[in-house]
Amino acid sequence: MNLPNDAKQLLDQVHPSGRGFVLAVITDRLISRFVSDSGDVERILGELTEIQERECGIGVYYSLAAYDNVPEKRGAEHEVSRVQCCFADIDKPDKASALCRINAFSERTGCGPSILVDSGAGYQCLWLLQEPVEVGPFERGMPTPEALGVRAINAALARELDGDPTIDLARIFRLPGTLNTKCFDPKYQAKGYAEPLPCRIVAKQLDRRYSLEEFDRIVRDDDRSRAARIVPIQTQANRSPAAPVDLDDQTLLDLARSAANGHKFTGLWNGEIAGYPSHSEADQALCCHLAFWTRKDAARIDRLFRLSGLYRPKKWDLETYRDRTIAKAIQFTAEEYTPASQAKQDKLESPQDGPDIALEVEGTPPGQPPEPPDGGDDGLPDEEPPSERRTQAGILVALADDADAFHTPEARGYVSVPVGKHRETYPIRSKSFRLWLQRRFYQAQGKPPSNQAVTDALDQIEAKAIFEGPEEPVHVRIGEARGNIYLDLGDPEWNAVEITPSGWRVIKNPPVRFRRPKSLMALPQPVAGGSVGELRAFINVPDESSWVLMVAWLVGAFFATGPYPILILIGEQGSAKSMAARFLRWIIDPSIAPLRTMPRDERDLLISAVNGWALVFDNLSSLSPWISDALCRLATGGGLGTRELYTDLEEILLDVRRPVILNGIENVASRDDLRERSIIVTLPAIPPEERRDETAMLAEFDKARAAILGAVLDAVSVALRRRREIKLKRLPRMADFALRVTAAEPALGWTEGTFMAAYEEHESNASSEAVAFDPFAQFILGRAERGWFGTAGQLLKELREEDSEGGFKNGIFPNTPRKLADRLRRIAPNLRKTGWQFTCKPEGHKRERIIRFSPKVSTSSASSAPSAIVRTDESNDAKPEPNADEADEGFLSRAKPTPLAPSAVNTGSKPARCYIHPNTPMWLSVHGARNCTLCHPPADASLVREYLQ
């Protein structure tokens, strides 16, 4: 078999775009492959050819339907997005009679199949459509009207051709060019399948393409034939068939909803069974309503019922159940709808009174479906057993049955509810879900529920979500799934942007759960082809390096996981700090209140982080230690926790990371741990002659925002694609952030290394400024310049002696040895970056913690200083090189020796202890002198006799 050619010939017709369909290999397990483009089709088909040649007992299948999102397995019907053809599958051993039936149908209707496939065990008939039909997305498994229309056509074609009644749109068919391997199944061996049979295309008329309207006659004929089989039970209440209602379906449904008992019809139409003992009795009640409004038109009752929320394919498609339910509705509906113009003539009530159901059945109240005369419906099991009338709380729980209940990793209950053609996610205890539940109750019962009933129902739904529902994270604005990033656009249709390594696109129903706080505002639909450089016209950025850092922060903020550096904008009045922060947030996370004041406690900060993605705190003058530490945890991770309200022991503890912007006149990052996690940009003052009208500027930004957003999304996509390829010589503190932005450089128009050059320069400048403006650091530098070692108490004593400006009185200097040691640890990173070394470790027999300051030995100085270890014996070659930490302590890596200083050759029996490097090794010269290996490098190995610790 030439699998690629035969299969591709069919796939090119059924899936001309080459995207979004499933190829599956079925043996003892199911292996699914999702095809992304035509190149993949050819490659995968080639692989399937090799598999089939190697292993004969496999089945290769393909889907007629297409998908927007990658299906988890072979694809379910509710995941289907569009269909390109209708189908019928005739799986019968008597292939000759099946072919005669197909030919007769084609001659009678003029609707012959476009492609006829001999599956080896029968025939597969495909009718190509002129245009793809969008049939998704389904709402909680409920087919859309478009999907129901295609399914109705498939069902009619199957009945006309005596084919397989399965009409699932996600159904897969055997691929032409493969072998039908049913002979390996004992179930089919008994039917005479003795050997594998080829699956091949036997006829094709590709110019035969149909619109759905062309199948209407076939469906109507099939409706009439089924209606003829529905024989109403003869009673005195039956009347002769009336003329059909000359109204379209939508008008008829609007009349039913607006009638006096329209709330009951609406509830049943939406699939709500509250107030009925079983699902079957709810089906019967809806059919009674439809019998009134359609004037007992059995075929139309069937067709409309399939569009309702009560439709259950597995049960309704059983003829015994469907036909008897419709027959009973026709029998027990005493009245029929008649337009107002005929009301006087027929002496019927106006349509505003609705159907008078079962008035002639003793003991049955008006508006309720009658009990079947034999005490049952059709002998088939119901999906829920009969029960007594439910309480309001029970009805509310039943009304929320189509709401997906689940819980987050923090054990918080959530629901995803259907709203129109999309789903929305609410916390179970939120006001939004409470109102949604109350509205459903009112639609079904015609009255509001009690507060206690709502509270009881919420308790039950929350328990179900936590103990029975799946665990899924809930995101605000940005989420991640399967390595892709999803951006919630915040629009009324709940669309999202899917960002993948190959690009981005706007999709419906993303695979992640988003919730929308009240402050969240909509983003524009992103536009491709823009440039991030368009943003520069709206931000008062001082230089190119600062611009690179601000764009880097923006790109990094679009990733679902941190770390996120804190962007600090400082400058004098009139430097447009607040406008810059507002524009940056409007690109990623617009909010009703884009700029906020700093929260008063950690609880308020936690609430802000949970209910927004980007946090912007405006016009700050200083930060308290607790808020500085909390911002550090927001940047790089760490739990923010507080006690839950109205409880004694329950705690809210969340590990959240968020992009943060701070702005103020002064640099509020006074603590070194916050400074290391920050990008600090100083904005220059704007001269009066260069100021711009704010209203006009906002209008211009609004026009450019969609293109800027599209350009940032391009950069994020490129970063996802290149992230694993990027290797940096030195990883900075925010390593993941640096790697992501470096990976995005090509999409931003930057040359390789642009970001790291700006980032390293920023780190160096920040460290220098931290040391220059810290009086305590300046005092330490004075000691480091001449070398110093001793205890924290000794250093504190010297500090007190030199404090002439009231540093202790004003709280600038630490006032205890312990606080001094802690302060040293905070400034140590900045001292090292500016070329100084600090150590603190136990020494001597008393194990006192000795603090040492000295100039840092850098690798650049190693070229001028020789190796501390130079020996002529072989054992020296086997010694490991000192690591970087040892180099920081004063050890040098091996280097080329330099001439020996004259002071190195002395004849003293004991050299004085080195003042600058008191803990370094000493070498013994041929003259018997012990010298510091750093201060007195040897000129030649022959001058060294011993190497002592």
N, C-alpha and C positions, 0 to 999 in steps of 0.2 A: 504494500500500500504506500502511495506517495502522500503521506500525511500532511506535510506543509502545504502542498498545492491544493489538494481537495478541501482541506479545512479553511485555508485562507480565502478560497473562492467564495465560500459561504459567509465567513466573518466579514469580508469586505462589503457584503450586501446588508447583513443584519446589523453590523456595527461599523458604519462607514467612517466614523471619527477615530476608530481604533482605540477608544478609551473606555474604561469603566465597566468592563464585563469580566466574568469569572470563567477561568478554565480549571477544571478539577480532575484529578486522577483518583479513582476509587478502587482500592483493593480491600484489604481488611481494615483499612483506616482511610480517612478522608484527607487529602492534601489539596489545599486551594492555592491558586496563584492569581494575583490581581494584575491585570494587564494595564500598563500606563500609556503605551504608544505602540504604533505599528511595528517599530523595530523590536520591541519586546515580544510581540506576537510571533514574529518569525523565529526569534531565538527560543521561545518556550515551545513552540510547535516542533522545532528541531529536537529539543530535549525529550519531548513526549514520543517522538519517533524512535529514539534510541531506547527509551524505557519499554516501549511496546515490543520492540524486537528482542529485547533481553528477557522480558517477563510477559508471558502471553495472557495471564489471567487478570488483566486490569481492564477497567472501563474508563474511557476519557469522555468527559462531558463539557458542555459550554452553556452559558446562560443567554437567553434571548433578551433579558432585561439588562439595563445599564445602571450603574451606581455612581453617586457623587463622592461618597466616602468609602474607604476600604472596608469591605465586609469582614467580620471576624472569621467566619468559616466560609461556607460556599455562598452565603447571602440569604437573608430572610426577606419575605415579601414586604415588610414594613420598611426595609432599607432601600427598596427599589426607587430609583429616581425617574426613569423614563423607559418607554418601550418603543421599538421600531417596527414591530410586526405582531399580528394575531396568530394563533396557532391552534392546531388540533392534532392529537396523538392517537393513532389507531393501532393498538398493540394486540393484533390478533394473528393466530397462525394461518388462517385462511386469507392469504394476501390477495388472491384473485378476486374474491367477493368484495374485499375492502377497496380495491382499485376500481371495480365497477361502480361502487357507491360514490367514490370521489368523482368519477367522470360524469355520472348522472347528476350529481349536485352541481357541477360546473356548468353543464348544459342548461339545467333548469333555472339557475340563478344568475349565470353570467359572472360569477365570482369564483373563478378557478384559482387555486393556490399559485403564488408566485414561484415557490420552490417546493419540490416534492422530494423527500429524502426516504430511501429504503433503509430502515433502521436494522434490518436483518430479521426482526420479529414483527414487522408491520410497516406502517408509513407515518412519517411526520410531515404535516402540511403547514406551510408558512405563508401567510398573506402579508406582504410588505406594505407598510403605510407610507403615504406621501411625505409626511412630516413626523418626527418623533413626538410622542404624546407624554407630557409631563404628568406623572401619576403620583408623585410624592411631594412632601413627606407625609406619612401616615401619622395620625394622632392617636397614640397609645394603641397601636395595632388596628385602628379603625380605618378602613380604606377611604380614600378621597372619592368624590363623585366621578372623577376621571378614571380612577382605578376600577370603580364599580362598572363603569361603562365598558371598559376593555374586557373585564371579567365576564360581563353579560354576553359580549360577542363571542368570546371563547367558549362559554357554556353552550350558546346556541349552535355554534359550529360543531362542538363535540356531540350534541344530541342529533343534529342533522346527519352526521357521518358515523354515528354509533361509535364514538371514540371514548377515550379515557375521560371520566368526569372531573378529574383533577385540573383545576384552572388557576392554580397559584401562579402569580406573575413572576415569581422568583424560580419557577421550575427550570430544571436543567435538562438538556437533551443530549443524546449521544452524538459525538462529533463525527461528521463524514470523514472518511479516510482512515477510520479506526475499525476495530473488530468488536462485534457484539459478543461478549464473553459470558452470556447467561448459561452456557452449557456447563460451566463449572459450579453452578448453583443447583443442589439436589431438587429444589422446588421447581426449577425449570427443566431439569432433566426428565421429570415425569411427563412434561408437556411435549417432549419430542425434540428438544434442543440438544442435538448430538455433537455438534462441533461449532467452533466460532464462526460467526457469519459476518460478512463485510457490511459496513454502513457506508452508503454512497448516495450521491445526488443522482436521481434518475430522470428528473425533468425540471426545467426552469423556464419561466417566462418573466424575466426581470422587468419588462416594461409594464407588467401588471402591478400597479401600486394603487392603493385604495385609501379613501378617507373614511373616517368612522361613520359618516352619514350614509355611505353606500351599504353598510351592513344593517341599517335600521330596519329594512323590510324583512330581512332574515330574522332579526330579533323579534319583530312584531308578529310574524307568522309563528314563531316558536312560542311567544306569549299566548297567542290564541289557542294553539294546540294544547298547551298546559292548562289554560283556563277551561277548556272543554272537558278536561278530566276532573275538574272540581265540581261535583254534583251537590248542591246544597241539600240539606236534610229538609224534606217537605213538611212544612208546618203551616198553620193558618196565617202566620205572620209574614210568610214570603209573598212577594209581589212579582209581577211579570217584570222582566228586565226593562229598565228605563233607558232613555237615550243617554249616552255618555256626556259628562260635563265638558263643556267647550271652554276650558280654561287651561292654561299651561301649569306645569307642576309648581313653579315658584308662587304664582298667584294663588293657587289652591292652598298651599302651605301657609301663606300669609293670612288667608281667611281663617284657617283652622287655629292659628296662634292668636288671632284677635277676637275669637268667639268668647262667650261668657265663661266657658270651661277651658279656655285656651291654655291656661297654666298647666293643666293636666296633660294636654296634648304635647305642649312644649317639653315638659319633663320626660315623657315617654320617648319623644322624638330624639332627645339628647342622650337616651340610654339610661335614664334613672329609673330604678325599679323600687325605690322606697315606697312603702305603703302597700305593696303587693306580696302575697305569700311566696311567690316563686317567680323566676324569670319567665317561665312559660305563660303565667297568667298576665304578666306585663305585656308579653307578645300579643296575647289575645285582646287585651284592652286597646293597644295601638291599632290592631287590625279592625276593631269595631269603629274606632274613630275614622280610619281610612275608608271603611265601607260606607259611612255616612257621606263623607265629602266626595268620594268618587262615584257615588250612586251605585254601589255594589259591583264595580268593575273589577273582577277578580285579577285580571292580568295587571291592571294598574296598581291594585293593592300590593301585589307581589313586588312589582318594580319599585314602588315608593318605599316599601318596608326595607328593601335591600340598601336604601340610602340612609336609613335611620341608625341611631346609635345602638339599637337593640339587636341589630342583625348579627347573628352568629352563624358563619358559613357551615360549620360542621353539622349544626342541627337544622337550620332552615333549609338547607339543600336536600334534606331527607324528604322525599315527596309525601310520605305518610304524615309527617308532622306538619309540613307547610300547607298541604291541601286541606287537611282537616281544620287547621287553625283559620284559614280563609273562609272555608265553608261555614264554620260556626259563626264567624263575624257577620257573614251575609245573612245567616238565619236569624240571629238574635238582634240585629239592628233594625228597629221598628220603623225608623224614618230615614229619609234621604234628603240630601241637600238639593234645594232648587233655587235658582237665581231669583232675585227680588221681583223681576218682571213676571214670573210665573207663580208667585206666592199666593195671590188671591185665587187664581184659577185652580191650583192644586190644593189649596187650604192647608199649606204647610207653614211651619214656623220660619221666621227669618233666620239667616245664617248666624246672626249674633247670639242665638240661643244654643248653638252647637248641637251635636247629635244627642238624641234621646235614646240611650242604649238600653236594650233589654227591659223595656217598660212592661212587657207582657209576661216576663218570667217572674213567678211568685218568689218573694223574699229577696230579690236583688235590688239594691238601692240604685237610683239613677246615677249614671256616670261611672259605674263600676262594671267590669266584665262579668258575665254570668258564669256560674259553675257549669261545666259540661254535664249533660244529662246523665252520663254513665258514671259520674263521680271522678273522672280522670280526664286527661287530655288525649294522649295517644299511646299510653303505655310505655313511653320512653322516659328515662331518668332525667330529672331536672338538675340544673347546675347548683341550686341551693334548695334544701328541703323546705316544705311548708312550715311556717311558724306563726306564733301569735303576733298580733299587731305590735310593731316595734315602738320603743320609746323615741323621743326626739333625738337623744344622743345616738341611739342605734341607727336612726335614719341619717343623721349627719355623717356617721362613720361610713355608711353604705354609699352616700353621695360622694365621698372622697375616695372611693375605690379606684377610680382611674387616675388618682394622684400618686405618682411614684414616691413612696416614703423611703428615706434612707438616712444614714447618719454619717457625720464627719469623723475623722480620726480623734477628735476631741470629744466624741460622744454627744454631739449636738444634733437634734432631729431636724430634718429638712424634708420638703416635698417639692416635687416638680409637677405643676398642674397644667392642663391644657387651656390655652387662651387663644381663641381663633385658630390660626394655622401654625402656631408655634407653642412652645412650652416655657413657662416661667418658674423660677426656683425661689421659694420663700422659706425662711425659718418657720417651723411649725408654730412657735409662740409669737410670731409677728402679727401685727395688725392687718397686713395685706392678706395673709392666708385666712385669718378670722373672717374678714369681710367677704372673701371669695366663698367660704363655706356657708356663711349666712345667706348670701345671694342665691346659692344653689338651693338651699332649703326653701327659700321664699318662692323660687320658680316652681319647685315640685309640690309644695304644700299650700301655697297661697297665703302664708302667714309667716311672720318671723319666729325663729326659735328663741327659747329662753336663754338667758346668760349662763345659767347653770348647765343646761344641756350642751351649749357650745364648749364650756370648760371641760365637761366630762368627755366630750368627743375628742377634744384636743389632747387630753391625757391618754386616751386609747390610741390615737394616731401616733403620738410621740413614742409610746411604748412599742408599738409595732415597728416604727422606724429604727429604734435603737436595738431591739432584740431580734427582729426578723429581717429588717432591711439591710441592703448591702452597705459597705463602707466606701464612701467616695468623698474626695476633697471638694470644697466649694471655693470658687475663686471670685475675686473682684477685679474686673477689667482685663487681667492677663492670667492665662493658665497654660498648662503644658500637658500634652498627651502623646505618647509614642514618638517622642523626640521632636514633635512639632510644637510651635507656639501659637496660641489663639488669643486674639485681641477682641474683646467685646466692644462693638461699635456703639452700644447704648441706644440704638434706634428703636422705634416701636415694633419692628418686625423681629427684634432680637437676633439680628445678623451678627456675624463675627468674621474676622479676618484670619485665615489659616496661613501661617508662615512656615514654609518647609525649606529644606536645602535647595530645592529647585525653583522656588519662587513663592508668591503669595496670591491669594484669591479670596473673595468675599463668599461666604457660605451660610446656609441656614442650618439650624440645629447642630451646632458643633459638638464634638464628643466629650466636652468638659462641661461641668456645671458652673454657671455663672449666677450670681445674685447681684441685685442692683440696689445699693443704698439710695435713700431719697436725694442725696446731694449729687448723685452721678448724672452727668450730662452727656449728650450724644456727640460722638466724633463724626466728621464728614466721611463720606465714602472716599477712600484713598484713590488717588489718580496716579497711574504709572507715568514715568518719563520726566518727573520733576528732579530738583536738585536741592540738597540740604543747604547749599549756599544761599538760596532764597531767604532763609531765616535770618541771615546776617544783617539784612537791611532793617530789621526790627529790633536788634539787640545792640546796645552800646558796648561793644567788645573792644578792649584796648589794643590788642595785638594778635598776631597770627597764632602764637602759642596758646594764648587764652581761648581763642576761638576753637582750636583743636580740642582743648580740654572740655569745653562746654558741649561740643558735639559728641565727644566720647561719653560724657555723662548721659546724654539723651539716648544714644544707641544702647548703652548698658542698661538703661531703665526699662527697655522693652523685653528683657529676658525674664522668665518666670522665676528664676532662682538667683540669689545674690552671689557674691557680695555687691553692694551698691555704694560707691563713694558718696559722701555727703558734699553737695555743691554749696559752697559758702560765697555769697556775693557781698562784697564790702565796697564802700565808697562814700564820699560826702554827699550831702543833700544835693538833689538834682542830677544824680548820675544814672537814673532810671533803673535802679536795682529791682524795685517791685515789678515794673513792667517786664523786665527780662525774665523774672521768675514766673510771672503770669503767662507769658508767651510759651515758655518751655513746658509748663504744665498743660496748656491748651493743646499741645501737640500729642501728648500721651494720655492725659487723664483729666479732661475738663470737668469742673465742678461748679456748683452754684456759688460756693464760697472758696475761690481758688487760693486766697491768702488768709492765714489764720494767725492768731496769737499763740504763743507757746502755752501748752496745757499747764495747769497748776499742780497736777500730780500724775503718777504713773498710770493710774486707772484711765484718766482722760486721754493720755497719750495712746494707750492700748486701744481705746474705742476709736480714735482717729485712724490708727493704723489698720484696724479691722474693716473700717467703712470707707476706705479709699486706697488708691494705689500709690500715687505720688503725694507726699506731704510737703507743704510749703509754709514755713513760719516766717512772718514778716516783721521787720523793724525791731530787731533784737538788740539789746545793749549788753547783755551778759547771760551766762548760763550757769545755773547752780550745778554742783557736782553730780547730784542724782540724775538730772536731765541730761547732762553730758554723757554719763555712763549708759543711760537708756538709749540715747541716739547711737552710741557705739554698737549696742546690741541690735538696733534696727538696721544698721549698715551691714554688719558681718554675721549676724545671727546670735540668738540667745533668747531665753524665755523671758517674756514680760508677764508678770502675774499679779493678781489681786484677789481679794475675797469677793465671792459672788454676793449680790445683794440679797437681803432677807435670809441669809444662812449664816451659821456659825463656823462650819468646817469646810464647806464647798469652796474651791478655789478655781478661778479662771486663769489658766496658764497656756499661753500661745507662743509658739516660736515663729515670729513673723519677721520678714525682711522687707523693707520698703525703700524706694528712692526718696531722698530728702533734700530739700533746698532750704537754706537759711540765708537771711540777708539782714544787714545792719550797717551802721556807720563804722563800728569797731569790729575787729576780728574777734568773734565770740569763741573761737576754738582755742581757749587758753590752756586747756589740758592736753598733754602730748598724745594720749591715746586717741582723743577725738581728732587732733590735727593729723595724725598718721592716716586716718580714714577719710580725710577730706580733700577736696579739690578747692583751693581758695583762689578766687579771681577778684582783682581790684578793678572796679569800673571807674573810668575818669569822669570828671564833671563835664556836663554838656554846656557849651557856651550858649548864651541867650539867642544869638542869631542862628543857631543850628537846631533849636527846639522845633518839634513838629506837633501839629494838631492831633490830639489823641483820638478823636472820633474818626478822622480820615485814616489815621494809622491803623485803627482796629478794623476798619472796612477793608483796607488793603490786605491786612493779615488774614482776614476771613476768606478772601479770594485765593490766597496763596496756600492756605493751610492744607488742603487736600493733596496738593502736589508735594509739599514738604513731607507730609505723613507718608506718602507713597515712596519717596526717596529714602526715608529712614527704614521703612519696611524692606526695601531692597538691600540696605546695608545689613539688617538683621538676618535676612535670608543668606547672604554671602557669608556672614559670620558662622551660621550653622553649617554651611558647606565646607568651610576652610578651617574650622576650629581645631580639628585633630591634626592638621598639618603644621600648625604654628608651634615653633619652639623658640623660646627666649633665652638669651645667654644668662640673664639674671632675672629671677622672678621678684617683682616688687611685693609690697604688703598685700594689695588687692589683686592677687595673681589671676584669678579667673576673669575678673573684669578686664585686666590688661590683655589677656589672651583673646577675649572676645572682640575687643575693639581693634586689636592688631589684625585679626582675621577679617574684619570689615573694611579695612583700609582701601582695597581696590574699588569698592562701591562708593566710597566717599571722595574719590579722586585724589587720594594721598599717595605719596611714594612710600615704599617700604621703610618702616622705622620712624615715620613722622610722629606717631602718637607716643612711642616710648621715649623719643628724644624730648618731647614737650613734658612728658610725665616725670622723667628723671630730673629735668631742670627744675620742675616745680617742687619735687621732693627736696632737692638740695637747697633751694631758696627758702623753703618753709623751715627747714632745720636751722639754717643760718639766722633767720629772723627770730626763731624761738630762742636761740641762745643769746642773740644780741639784745633782746628786750626783756630778758629775765635777770634781775639783779643777783639771784642766787647762782645762776649759771655763770655769770661773770666772775663772781667770787671763786667758784670752782676752777675756772680757767686760769685765774691767777696762781692757784696752787699747781695746776697741771703743767704750766709753763716751766716751772723749776723742779717739778717732780715732787710728789708728796706721798707719804704713806703713814697710816696710823688708824686709830679707832674712830668711830662716829663721835664719841664724847670729846676726843681731842680736837676733831674738826669743828664741832659745835663751839668749843671754847675759843678757838681762833676767830670763828665767825662773830661771836659776841664782842671780842676785843676790837674788831674792825668795823662794827656796826655804828656808824656815826650819823646815819640818816633815819634812824628809828625803824629799821626793817622788822625787828621783833615786835615793837609796839604796834605797828600797822598790820601785822600778820603776814608780812612778805616772806619772812624766814621761818623755818621750822624751829620750834622751841624745845624739842626733846631729841635725844640721840635716835630714838626709833623713828620719829617723824622725819628726821634728817636723812636716815638711810632710805626711807620710802621715797622721799623727794629725789634723792640721787638716782634711784631706779627709774623714776619717771623721765628724768632729763638725760639719762645715759644714752638712749638711741640717738638723740640730737647731737650729743658730744661726739659720739663715734663718727657720725656722718660729717662732722666738721673737722675731723682729724685728730681727735683726742681719745685716750683710752681710759676706761674706768673698770676696776675689778673690786669685788668685795667677797672674801672667803676666809674660812678659819685658817690660822697659821700658828706655829709655835707649840710648845708643850701645853700652854694654857688654852689653846684652840680659840683664841680671840679672833673676832671677825675684823680683818685688816682691810682698810680701804686704800687703794693705790690709784694715783693719777699719773699719766705719762703721755708723751706724744705717741700717737698711733703709728705703728710700723706698717706702711702700705706696701703693696707689691711693686709700686713704682720705685720705691727706695731700695728695693732688693737688687736693682741693677747696679747701684752704686755701693751697696754693702755686700760683703762676701758672705758665703755660707757660714753658719755658726759651727758646722761640722765638716772638717776637711781632714781626712786621714788617708794614709797610704795603704793600710791593710785591707783585705778583702771583706772583712766583717762590716766595714763602713758602707759598702755598696748594698748590703742586705738590709740596712736600716730603713724603715719606712719614712717617707717624706712627712714633715709636720703638716697637720691639717690647718684649715683656715682659722679655726678657733685658737689654735696654738700660736698662729701668726699674730692674732690680735693680742695675745698675752705677751708678745715681745720676741717670739721665736721667728727666725727668718727661714725662708725656703732656700734650698741650695742654689748658689749663684757663683759666678766667676770671681775668684779672689782679686782683691785690689792690693796695692802695695801696703806693707805694714807701717803703721804710724810709728814715729820714733818713740813715743811714750809707751808703746806696747812692749818694748824690750827693756826691762828693768831687772835689777838683780835683787829686789826686795824679797825677803823670805815669805812675806804675806802681803798681798795687795790689799788696799783698803776696799771696803764694801762699796760696790757701785751705787752711787746716789740716784742715778736716773733709772737704772734697771736692777734693783736689789735682788730680784728673784730669778735672774737669768743664769744659765750655766757659765762656768769659768773654764778656760783652757790653760794648760800648763805649757809654757814655752820651753825651748831647749835651755834657756838661761835660768829656769826654775821659777819664773814669775807666773802667778795665776792672774789672768786678766779677763775682764768681761767680754764675752764673745760678740756683743753688739757694739761696744765702744771701741774695742781694739781688735778688728778683724785681722787674721793672719795674712801675710803676703804670700806665703808658700807653705805647702803641707809639711815640708821638712822642719819647719819651725815649731810644729805642734808635737808634743810628746804624749800628753794625756788629755782626756776629755772628762771633766768631773761635773757632777750635779751640784 
